[in-house]
Amino acid sequence: MSDEQIGDQLSMVPVYGIKEGNKRKSNLEYFFNKSDAMEFSESEFIRSSFPLRENFVVSEALDDVMDYHTEEGPVRLIPDAYEVKNALQVKKKASLPDDTFSGIPVFESRNLSICDHYLRLTNEGCLNQRRPVFFKKEDLEKSLAKARAASHDERSNLTDTEAHIEVAALEDIIQAMKDDSTSEWNKVFFAYPGEDIRTGPTSLKSKKGRRRPFTISTSNISKIEEMENATT
């Protein structure tokens, strides 16, 4: 899969950086949690490093910063500590080593798919199937509950939702997508935090045929900010 295709998948995922004064670009650190970015901007490290400049927390699209390098080196993506904790719990339940987690955790369930733009339980089957991956465990849990309710299947084996949740590192998925055009990850659909994936035909479709609440474009950041303001 090309870098452009991968970037399109990540263009709705917001990350938060610290912008100093009139600088065009943010610092090297980008946070997945806005509160973490705000706390960092007020830290003694930032204050002492740039005492005469006013600092701002700004939203940027993940695809815009993934391959951004400066003379100081590549950017650092800093995961949401709460989602790291969730990731360790998922690993523990799966009897995997749960001391640490390396990378940005993302969550999925083999019981969940996007079928012709709509959320479905995997066992319903479809020809045009996508594999949803979530940056927040809570979003995955809500989507599993919605898909189960939409299927009207009281016999579903999703009673224990936790047992059907898996975790992986975003960086590993992206590398697999780049390395192999037949990778199992090439059908992945990255759901941005808080995204409401529909279970019926009321969803909107982008011009490229992918279901999104608005078309992917270069103005994604303003759209991300509008989305954040609407939910706060």
QUIGI-V704536 format. One line per field, one symbol per residue. phi: phi as a letter, one per 20 degrees, with the letter a starting at -180 (. if undefined). Layout:
phi=???
This chain:
phi=.ffffffffdfdeeccdddeleffdeffecdedffffffffdfffffffcfddedcececfgffdgdeccfepffdedffgffffffffffffemdgcfbcdoefccbcfecbddlncfbfgffmaeddddfcdecgffffffffffffffldfegeegeggfddccbegfffffffffbfdgfefdfcfefgnfdefdbfefedffenefbfbffbfegffffffffffdd
